[in-house]
Amino acid sequence: MEAIQTITPEELQKKLAAGEKLELVDVREDEEVAMGMISGAKHIRMGEIPANLDYFDKDKEYIFICRSSARSGNVCYYLQDQGYKVRNMIGGMMNWTGETK
């Protein structure tokens, strides 16, 4: 199994502040997302990822986010096996200090 690429919350904040167009996907449950989500992120619950594969484009890289980075890591392994470009935000929203919506 190939290692998953990662990004730290700090690196992600810098990219967003620089205006980079990123594909962010938050895989937490509805009640978790209700507490705040990174602006611009798409919400697709982890359990709904397999049913939403048509949303993903194999030419784009997606950054996955959850509470602590465990669930998003699992999603990354799953999608990487399907041939998608993925990156996991290490530490998840527990380590996010930027703005949320």
N, C-alpha and C positions, 0 to 999 in steps of 0.2 A: 504494500500500500504506500503510495507516494505521500510525502509530507504535505500538509496543508500550509499555504502561505498565510501569514498573519499581518495584522496592522495593529498598532497600539491606539488607544483612544486619543493620545496626544498627536500622533501622526495624522489621524483622521481629522482632528480639529484643524490642524494646519492646512490640510488639503481643502477642507471646506472653506476656511477663511480666505484661501487663495482663489476661491471661486471655481475650483475644479468640479467638473460634472461627474458625479459618482453615482453608481447604482447601489443603493443601500437597501437591505431587506431585513426587517425586524421580525424574528420568528417567535416572539413571546406570545403568551395568551392575551386575550382581550383585556382582562383586568390589570395585567402588568403594563400594557401599552397605555391604558387610561391614566397611569401615573406620569407619563411623559415619554416622548419618542424623539429621536433626532430628526430635526426638520428635513424633509425631503425623502425620508425613508418610506418604503412601501411595507405595509403590514401583511405578511402571509404567515399564519401560524405554522409551526413546525409540522404538525400532522397533515397540513394541507399542501405541503410542498409537492409531493408526487402528483397530485391532481392539477397542479398549476405549472407543470413543466413548459407549457406553451408560452408562458410569460417570459421565460428566460431565452436569451440569445447567446449562442455559443461564441459569438465574436466579441461579447462584452465581458468585463470582469465585474463580479458582484461581491459586495462586502456584506457579510452576514453578522447580525447582532442579536444577542439575547441578554439574559440577566447577568450571567457569569462567564459566558463563552463556551459552556459545555454543549448545550443544545445546538447552538450555531455551528460548533465544530462538527457535530454529527451530521448536520445538514450539508456542511462543506464536503465531508467525505462522500456522502451520497451523491451530490451533484458532480463532484470531481470525477467519480466513477462513471457518470453519464457523459463525461466529456466537456463539462462547463468549467469556466475560469472563475475560481472562487478565492476569497480571502476571509479569514475569521478575525473579528475584532476581539483581541485578547482582554480578558477581564470583564467584558460586557458592560452593561449599563451601570453595574456596581462601581466601575472605575471611570465612568464618563463624567466629566466636570463641565462640559459645554452646555449650551442652551438646549432646551427641549421644548416641544410644542404640545 
